Amino acid sequence: MAHEKILSLLQEKVVLKQTVAELTMSSFKELKQTLKVVFDELKSELEKLGVQVPMEYRERGDFQAEIMIADDYIVFLLQTNVFTFDSDHEVWKTSYVKDDASRSFVGKIYVYNFLSDSFTFNRPNDIGYLIARIFINKDNHFFLEGKRQLGFMYNDFANAVFDSGSMRKVLESTILYSLDFDSFTPPYETVQQISVGEIQESSLLAKIATGKRLGFRFQADTGSRGA
């Protein structure tokens, strides 16, 4: 009985996870290509306007792509594992998943926002913020959990297909959100003490953690859907 159950799981769940993982990997590859297109268009249009903005596109292997635009550094990161959702998640309330539970298994792409100076000046203690998670299932359907407007614009799991058009919209939305997400100075209490040894080191700034909302509760951005 146990042997048959193992075989059944291997045939069904393991194969399903492999399918989702391969599809998510393929989608992320296309997402990177679309990101490069969007980046090149923005750079070209700014140059035509005579506006000089520091910009850079970078890939770190198959699982990570990054763009720097002025003060913002946005990282797109592929999670190679496949997951489902806990029993309290809203996705289980949809008829789309109720009709076929295998649709709940998803790959994930994370989107993080950092200050560009954190990378330029190699400040390892600086903080980045998760602004969105993109979930993709076996049907190539997707939805997004994110901050503020990002959490409401892409939540039609039953119908939304993660094709090139959807990718472009998601990328432009995350870039727009990041550019509109301004830096706050950390509270006075978090930086009021420092040692003589630290002040004498040339790497002093690397020891002072910096982030767009460091010291503040990021949840204060209304409209979060648990990103």
N, C-alpha and C positions, 0 to 999 in steps of 0.2 A: 504493500500500500504506500509506504513512504517512498519507495523507489519510483513508483508511478507518478507520485506527486512531484518529485524532483524533476522527472522528465517533462511533466506538464508545465512546470514553472520555467524550465529552460526553453521550451518551445514557445511559450506565450510571453512571459514578463521579460526574460532576458533578451529575446529577439526584439521585443517592443522597445526596450531601452537602447539597444544598438541602433535601431531605426531612428529614434529621436536624437540620439547623440550624433549620428552621421548627418542628419538633416540640419541640426543646429550648427554643426561645424561648417557645412556648406553655406548656410545662411550667413554665418559670421564672415566667411570669405567674401561673399557678395557685399555684405555691409561695409567691409573695409574698402572695397572698390568704390562703392557709392560715396563713402566718406571722403575718399581722395578726390572724387569728382566735385563734390560740394566744396571742399577746401580749395581746389584749384580755381573754381568759379569765383569764390569770394575774394581770393587773392588777386585774380585778374581784374575783377570789377573795382576793387579798391585802388589798384594801380592806375586804372583808367581815370579814376576820380582824383588822382594825385594825392591820395591819402596813404601815408606810410604807417603801417601797423606791423609789429613783429609777428611773424606767422611761421609755423613749422608743422610738417606732417611726419610722423614716425611710426614704424611698425617694429614690434619686439617679438619676432617669431610668429607662429600661427595663431596665438591666442590673445594677442594684445595689439591695439592700435591707439595712437595718441595724436592729438592736435593741440598746438599752442596758438592762441589768438590773443594778442596783447597780454593782459594780466591773467588770463585763464588758461589752464592746462586741463584738458578733458581726456580721460582714459576710458577706453572701451575694452572690457575684459571678458573673455569667454570662459565660463565654468564648464569643465569637460564632463562632469557627472550629470546624471539624469535624476530628477526628483519628482515627487508628487506633493500634494498639499495636505496640511493637517485638517482634521475633520471639521474645524470651525471656520475654515477659509470660505470666503464668499463664492469661490468658483464652484463649490459643491451644490450651491443653490440654483445653478443654471441648468436648464433642460439639456443643454449641449453636453454637459459632463454626466448628468444623471442618466442620459440615454446610452452613454458609452464611457465607462470609468477609465478606459485606457487613454482617453483624451486628456486626462488629468496629469499624465506623465510629461514633463517638460524639461527642456534644456534652458539654460539661463545665460544672459549677457548682462553684465554689470556696467553702469556708467558712473564714473567718479569725477568730481570736480576739485581741482587743486589751484593754488596760486602758481603761476608760471615761474616766479622767482624761487619757489621751493626747489625746482629742478635746476634752474640756471645756476644757483649758488649752492647747490648740494646741501640742502638743509633737511637731514633725515628725520628730524623730530616734527616737521610740519604736518599738518592734518589735512586730509582730503575728505570729501563728503560724498556719500552715495546719493545720487540724485535720481537714479532710475534703475529698475530691473526689468529686463525684457524676457518674457516667457514664451517658448515656442514648443508646440506639440507635434505629434506624428502627422497631422493634417497640414502642417505648415501654417496653422492658425496661431495667433499671438495676442497677448495683452501686456500691458505695462503697468507696473506699480511705481509711483514716483511722487515727488514733491509738487505741491500746488497744482498748477494746470496739467502737469504731466500725468497725474494720477486720474484724470478724468477724460483726457482726449483719446486714449487708446485702451478701451475696456470692453470692446465688443468681441469677446473670445470666440463666439459661435460663428462669426462672419468675417472677421478681419484676417486677411492672408498676409504673411510677411514677405511680400514681393518687393521689387525695386522701388515702386512708388511709395509703399508704406515705409520702407527703410529711409527714403529721403525725408519724408515728413517727420519721422521720429528723430533723425539726426538733426534736422533744422530746429526742431522743438527743444532738444537737449542743449544745443549750442545757444539758442536764444535764452533759455532759462539760465544757463551758466553766465552769460554776459550780463544778465539782469540781476544776478545774485551778488550783491556788493559785499566788500570786506568790512568787518567790524574790528576795531581794536580790542584786544583782550582786556578784561578787567584789571585795574591797577594792582589788586591783591595778588594776581597770578605772576607778576613779574617784578615785585618789589624787593626781592632778595636775590643776591648773587654772590658767589664766593670770590676771593682774591685770585685764586687759581684760574677760575673761569674768565675773569676780566683780563688776565694776562695772556690767555690763549688767543691765537689769531682766529680760531674757529668759534669764537664766542656766539656769533649770530646763529650758528648751526645748533646751539644748545637751547635757544629760545624758540619754543614751538610756536608756529604761526599757522593760522587757518582763517578761512573767510568768516567763520562764526565761533572761533575759539573762545571758550568761556561762556558762551550763550547756549541756550537750549535750542537745537536745530528744529525741534518739534514746534517751535513757535511759528514756523512758516505754515500757515493754515492750509488745509486741503491735503495733508499727507494721507496716503493709503498704505502706511506700514512699510515704506521702502527701507 
